[in-house]
Amino acid sequence: MEGNRQDLIKIIQMKFPRLSKGQKIIAEYILKHYDKAAFMTAAKLGQTVGVSESTVVRFANELGFSGYPSLQKELQELIKTKLTSVQRIEITNELIDEENPLKSVLKADIENIRVTLEKINQNTFDEVVSEILKANRIYIVGFRSSQALVEFMGFYLNLILDNVRVISRGVSDVFEQLLRVGEGDLVIGISFPRYSLRTIDALKFAKDRNAKVVAITDSLLSPLAAHADYTLIAQSNMVSFVDSLVAPLSLINALIVAVGVKQKDVISETFKTLENIWEEYNVYGGRSKNYD
C-alpha cells in the first residue's frame, strides 16, 4: 500500500518540472492532502486549489491516467483502509456543504447507488441467489457498522428460509458459532473500509472448511474477496465520518427480493401465518388487548 503511494509520488515528482503552473498547484495539494483529494470530484479539487476543472483533468492525463476518475480511484484504493476517524472528520469538513449537509449526503448516496448499478455483475448476483436457495445452512457475518446490514439481511431471509444464522459478537466467539460449517453450507461476509479483521478471518475459516463463500464489499481488491467464491460489489465511498451503507443495503435488499421471488409460494403462506400472529398479539398496535 505504502509502496504504491511512493510510486505515485515518484511519478508526480518526475513529471513536476513539465507541469503547467496550475497543474503544479494541483500536484502540491495532492502530495500534502492526498487523503482529502481522493474523495473530491475534479470540479471540487479545482475549486479548492483555484484552477479550472479542465486543468485537473489535464493534470491526470499528464500523469498517464485515462482521466481524473482513474487517478482518483488509485488514491482511494491507497488510503481508504488507512483513514482514522479523525481524518474522516477532516474530510467531512472539506467535502460537506455546512449550509446544506442534507443535499450533500443524499447526492453522494445517489451516486453510490448509480455506480453500484453500473458495476454489479448480474451473473454473479444470480449465482449468489442460487447458492442461497440450495445451501444446507446459511451463515451471515459482519461486524461494526456492517452488523446493521447483517441483521437486516438475516431478519428477512429468516422469514423466507429456515436455515439462516446470524453470527454475532457475544458470549460465543465467531469460530465457535462457525464450528460446524462445511461443504454444502454458505457463508456471507459483509464488510467495508476499514475492513473488519474478524470478518476476513471468518471467511477464511469457512473457505478452509469447503463452504461456499460470498463477499459483499466495495471492491474486488477488498481482502474479503481473496477468500470468496462470489464477490458482490457495492459502492461505499466515504463522504463523512459516517459509513455510507445505502448502496450495500440496496444490494442486500435486491438479494432478499430475488430469493423471495423464487420462493413466492412459501412467502405467501409465511406471511398469512405472520399476519394472524401479529393480529392476535397486537404486534403492530391497533386495538388494545386485555391480557388479564
C-alpha positions, 0 to 999 in steps of 0.5 A, a space after each residue: 500500500 505504502 509502496 504504491 503511494 511512493 510510486 505515485 509520488 515518484 511519478 508526480 515528482 518526475 513529471 513536476 518540472 513539465 507541469 503547467 503552473 496550475 497543474 503544479 498547484 494541483 500536484 502540491 495539494 495532492 502530495 500534502 492532502 492526498 487523503 482529502 483529494 481522493 474523495 473530491 470530484 475534479 470540479 471540487 479539487 479545482 475549486 479548492 486549489 483555484 484552477 479550472 476543472 479542465 486543468 485537473 483533468 489535464 493534470 491526470 492525463 499528464 500523469 498517464 491516467 485515462 482521466 481524473 476518475 482513474 487517478 482518483 480511484 488509485 488514491 482511494 484504493 491507497 488510503 481508504 483502509 488507512 483513514 482514522 476517524 479523525 481524518 474522516 472528520 477532516 474530510 467531512 469538513 472539506 467535502 460537506 456543504 455546512 449550509 446544506 449537509 442534507 443535499 450533500 449526503 443524499 447526492 453522494 448516496 445517489 451516486 453510490 447507488 448509480 455506480 453500484 448499478 453500473 458495476 454489479 455483475 448480474 451473473 454473479 448476483 444470480 449465482 449468489 441467489 442460487 447458492 442461497 436457495 440450495 445451501 444446507 445452512 446459511 451463515 451471515 457475518 459482519 461486524 461494526 457498522 456492517 452488523 446493521 446490514 447483517 441483521 437486516 439481511 438475516 431478519 428477512 431471509 429468516 422469514 423466507 428460509 429456515 436455515 439462516 444464522 446470524 453470527 454475532 459478537 457475544 458470549 460465543 466467539 465467531 469460530 465457535 458459532 462457525 464450528 460446524 460449517 462445511 461443504 454444502 453450507 454458505 457463508 456471507 461476509 459483509 464488510 467495508 473500509 476499514 475492513 473488519 479483521 474478524 470478518 476476513 478471518 471468518 471467511 477464511 475459516 469457512 473457505 478452509 472448511 469447503 463452504 461456499 463463500 460470498 463477499 459483499 464489499 466495495 471492491 474486488 481488491 477488498 481482502 474479503 474477496 481473496 477468500 470468496 467464491 462470489 464477490 458482490 460489489 457495492 459502492 461505499 465511498 466515504 463522504 463523512 465520518 459516517 459509513 455510507 451503507 445505502 448502496 450495500 443495503 440496496 444490494 442486500 435488499 435486491 438479494 432478499 427480493 430475488 430469493 423471495 421471488 423464487 420462493 413466492 409460494 412459501 412467502 405467501 403462506 409465511 406471511 398469512 401465518 405472520 399476519 394472524 400472529 401479529 393480529 392476535 398479539 397486537 404486534 403492530 398496535 391497533 386495538 388494545 388487548 386485555 391480557 388479564 
